[in-house]
Amino acid sequence: LFDAPYHRTPFLDPSVTEIGLAKVGDYTIIEFGMTGSATPQLVVSPAPGDRFVPTTFDGNEEPDPLRMHTSSAYPVGYPIMAQYYGSGIEKIKVLSAQLLDSSGKQVSLLTNEPDNDDKLSNTVMLLPGKPLQADQTYRVKLSLQVTKTGGALTTETKEWDFTTEPSAKIGKQKLHQNSADYKKNY
């Protein structure tokens, strides 16, 4: 579920204190227990400095993140997410978004945000137009217009790096390990 961008968002919420899992037939049910988080916080994924990030996304998600990008097709690069958690944020809008490869060359991005994706609120999804290169460090540059409750506008910028897996499927294997092993490898 973490690989599917719409399903990834609750896993990133810093107010999650418990996760309950149950399996009923072919269905897995996940319940998230949360504390109240009043202070707004921007969370990004892949995380700053993350290594072993998968290079591709094959579209195994419902709804389809490419539904508004009709000239694009799978596979694309691994989804990059930025989401505000907590209270006090009414809306976010992308002012600019860049993904730079290790040589500084800009990578083409497909952008999903609340203005063009009715399934997102306070979330931005950046999809590289093509699979990313293995064993490369990428830099994300993101500028957001944040509308706070009450109408005040602010601009927030965030820059961070992540590194892709050295060869196919290693990133997903490491991502799907238990959390203690993942933390050790990270």
Secondary structure, DSSP 8 states (H G I E B T S, - for coil): -TTSHHHHHHHH-TTEEEEEEEEETTEEEEEEEE----S-EEEEES-TT--SB-SEE----SS-TTTT-TT--S-EE--EEEEEESSSEEEEEEEEEEEE-TTS-EE-EEEE-TTT-TT-SSEEEEEESS---TT-EEEEEEEEEEEETTS-EEEEEEEEEEEB-SSTTHHHHHHTS-HHHHHHH-
